[in-house]
Amino acid sequence: MYRLALLCVFTLAPAAVAQDRQKGGRQEDQIDRLARRLERDARELREEVISHFRKRPGFKDMEGHAREIERLAARIQKLADRDARPRQVREALDEIDEEVRHLDRHIREMARDKGLDRRAFDHLRDEIGDIGRTLYRIRREL
């Protein structure tokens, strides 16, 4: 009986460990995929800012925040590729979240202007929403 129990432990334990590693690998793949999506969304956000708001007052500030969001998204992607500690990724997520809030504040101030193209404004708000959702999903996966 003892030998049978020992045999079961030695045969089933490696399978359980391999299954746990696969789950961890899937989580890392998910974070990597979300980090790539965040980087793509940040690039699209910056392109939207440049194409639609170039002639608006406050463009330099908006473009600076969008550029910083893009830089931080690339940093998060690099951290995800290197399988960095979750704390480092969370800190980078906090930084990008702060920049998104600054940009959102600029956009809300621009919304008060009567001459603003509402379609461009709504599209930019959608891009910011996409980034916010991706940030939330990355945090949830950590």
C-alpha positions in Angstrom: 0.0 0.0 0.0 2.8 2.4 0.9 4.5 1.7 -2.4 1.4 2.4 -4.3 0.9 5.7 -2.6 4.5 6.6 -3.2 4.2 5.6 -6.9 1.1 7.8 -7.3 2.9 10.8 -5.7 5.9 10.5 -8.0 3.8 10.1 -11.1 1.1 12.7 -10.4 3.3 15.4 -8.9 5.2 16.2 -12.0 2.0 16.5 -14.0 0.5 18.9 -11.5 3.7 21.0 -11.5 3.6 21.1 -15.3 0.0 22.1 -15.3 0.8 25.0 -12.9 3.6 26.1 -15.1 1.3 26.1 -18.1 -1.2 28.3 -16.3 1.5 30.7 -15.3 2.7 30.7 -18.9 -0.8 31.5 -20.1 -1.0 34.4 -17.7 2.3 35.8 -18.9 1.1 35.4 -22.5 -2.1 37.3 -21.6 -0.1 40.1 -20.0 2.2 40.3 -23.0 -0.7 40.4 -25.4 -2.4 43.1 -23.4 0.9 45.1 -23.2 1.1 44.9 -27.0 -2.5 46.1 -27.3 -1.7 49.0 -24.9 1.3 50.0 -27.0 -0.9 49.9 -30.2 -3.7 51.9 -28.5 -1.2 54.5 -27.3 0.2 54.9 -30.8 -3.3 55.4 -32.2 -4.1 57.9 -29.4 -1.0 60.0 -30.3 -1.9 59.9 -34.0 -5.4 61.1 -33.2 -4.1 63.9 -31.2 -1.8 65.0 -33.9 -4.2 64.6 -36.8 -7.3 66.3 -35.2 -6.0 68.7 -32.7 -2.9 70.1 -34.2 -4.3 73.6 -34.7 -6.0 73.8 -31.3 -4.7 75.8 -28.4 -3.0 73.5 -25.9 -1.9 71.1 -28.6 1.7 71.0 -27.3 0.6 69.9 -23.9 -1.8 67.3 -25.3 0.9 66.0 -27.7 3.4 65.8 -24.8 1.1 63.7 -22.7 0.3 61.5 -25.7 4.0 61.0 -26.4 4.6 60.2 -22.7 1.8 57.7 -22.8 3.3 56.1 -25.8 6.7 55.9 -24.2 5.3 54.4 -21.0 3.3 51.8 -23.0 6.6 50.8 -24.8 8.2 50.5 -21.3 5.4 48.2 -20.1 5.8 46.1 -23.2 9.5 45.7 -22.5 8.8 44.8 -18.8 6.2 42.2 -20.0 8.7 40.7 -22.4 11.4 40.4 -19.7 8.9 38.9 -17.3 9.6 41.7 -14.8 8.3 41.7 -11.3 4.6 42.6 -11.0 5.6 45.5 -8.7 7.6 47.1 -11.6 4.7 46.7 -14.0 2.3 48.2 -11.5 4.5 51.2 -11.0 4.6 51.7 -14.7 0.9 51.3 -14.9 0.4 54.0 -12.2 2.6 56.4 -14.2 0.7 55.8 -17.5 -2.6 56.1 -15.7 -1.5 59.5 -14.3 -0.6 60.7 -17.8 -4.0 59.4 -19.2 -5.8 61.5 -16.5 -3.8 64.6 -17.4 -4.6 64.2 -21.1 -8.3 63.5 -20.3 -8.3 66.7 -18.2 -7.0 68.7 -21.2 -9.6 67.1 -23.5 -12.5 67.9 -21.1 -11.3 71.5 -21.0 -11.3 71.6 -24.8 -14.8 70.2 -24.8 -16.1 73.6 -23.5 -15.0 75.2 -26.8 -17.9 75.7 -29.3 -15.7 75.2 -32.4 -14.6 71.7 -31.5 -15.2 68.9 -33.9 -17.4 66.6 -31.9 -16.7 63.5 -33.9 -12.9 64.0 -33.3 -13.6 64.6 -29.7 -15.7 61.5 -29.3 -13.2 59.4 -31.1 -10.4 60.7 -28.9 -12.5 59.9 -25.8 -13.0 56.4 -27.2 -9.2 55.9 -27.6 -8.7 57.0 -24.0 -11.4 54.6 -22.9 -9.7 51.8 -24.7 -6.4 52.6 -23.0 -8.2 52.7 -19.6 -9.8 49.3 -20.2 -6.5 47.8 -21.2 -4.8 49.2 -18.1 -7.5 47.7 -16.0 -7.2 44.3 -17.6 -3.4 44.3 -17.2 -3.8 45.1 -13.5 -6.3 42.3 -13.1 -3.9 39.8 -14.6 -1.0 40.7 -12.3 
